[in-house]
């Protein structure tokens, strides 16, 4: 499909098959090259890892548990469902793994000013947290629509000392926040470090962000072998930009018997503009360039990027990390979608069966996990990466699930 | 090749095609040419113009909302070429609309329309293999951007791979008008001269005759973008061509 499109002069680093690369204004190139070198040096420096691992353990709460969801498994009548509890991390989602890694890198590079974009606000909160921890200045760009629907996270970021700047352009969601963060970076590139929050953007970001989240599958794989005695048949994760999913998938990629399932936002319909399912067969995305990388992009026939919809701000994005594009084309991972309503229903199910309220993003993975488990045998095992907790979504859940008005208990 | 700057400094006028509408863009382009613009950069509107400031963002948003397509901009290019056979015509675009059309198909159509060159905001030399091959096959000039942050090694590659002219960004940042020509610019142009004999155009923040004169001290041409687009936004469709014509004429005074 995308074989001859956009072949670089040489097979540059940062390619995932044909995807990835660097498609940015020239002004940013020196900064990306500087970042690539600094990241390689940090990776090779044991002291960097010692500090990062120490903070991941003592400050963030790693390793996160691998939890057997017994009652959830029972209601599906099928496979045993295990939850990888990234929701228990400090700040409430996997995002801190990457924000902390990049924050330490920024400090090492001598950059005092940090910028970041955020969709659901979890990456913004994680970045603001790391900046507070390390004494760095923090500016967060957030779409105004997302500021409205994830209001609590806006307050958290401000409490932590971040300057939260609303973005009104486009659909005022994650994509527009990234555009504005990139404009800031182009302008202040000499003094500023951009902590990109997903496995997106120009090289080296997709590789670097994935590596900071690899800890999810490193732990999970070891936990399965040590605590369960076998690997799972499937790993399920939600995919917006795809950072929690690539982190949860990565160490399982060589395990050919472990199915990797990415769950995109099916939104409220299959027509362009109604969802964020880049890999959907009809009405889905096509290879293209958005915000520095070559990947699947939801777009119209003329190459204008489409608007998207999802009940979850963190999945509401028109493109997807380039490594997922490669895993999709190779068939190593499968990508499905789950609608707003299915995600909301799964939120209630997980809350009622396990006493765990998932983030709406993660609820997409829960919905697909429940669906899959029901088709599997009782001795089979499935892992859901529970990437975040639902506290931030209480406003949306209250409205969508009528929590304020319902006198009767909502049926599952 | 019509990309030439007989008067120093040359004037390159950027227009967002389809803002306020394609017919008006045509009239504005003709007025700009007839009042001294050596090259017209026709901007292909894009949904996500991340290198642009608010003025060109708004123009792009309006043009996209009107349904302006890359194929429409190519038709406009052909029309301008017929009307003004000797002016320079450069297509200025973000990558995605071109990827959607197909790189080879785009270059063939651009050449057929009579364009002289192409400038892609988010294409760097390292990624440009297929692009450069298709441009060369169609005898089109690839114009790369050079930035104050580009080290000499990059400037060398930019100089070697560009044709027509090299576009030197006067300062780090996004497009938009500024009070003065950035102090980064003369140094960047001097460094570029070591690597290329092509004309060097300076853009970003150039908005009046004083700026153009300042650019003329050290470079071959000045690119005026946001100042024109803002003027069009302010003036409205009926008088935009006349206003832009006057403005272009004023730049060399």
Interface residues (C-beta under 8 A of the other chain):
Chain A: X4 X5 X6 X7 X8 X9 X10 X12 X21 X22 X23 X24 X25 X26 X27 X28 X29 X30 X31 X169 X170 X175 X178 X179 X182 X183 X186 X187 X188 X189 X190 X286 X287 X288 X289 X290 X291 X292 X294 X297 X299 X301 X302 X303 X304 X305
Chain B: X46 X47 X48 X49 X50 X51 X53 X57 X61 X64 X69 X70 X71 X94 X95 X96 X97 X98 X99 X100 X101 X102 X103 X121 X122 X123 X124 X125 X126 X127 X128 X129 X130 X131 X132 X144 X145 X146 X147 X148 X149 X150 X151 X154 X158 X169 X172 X173 X174
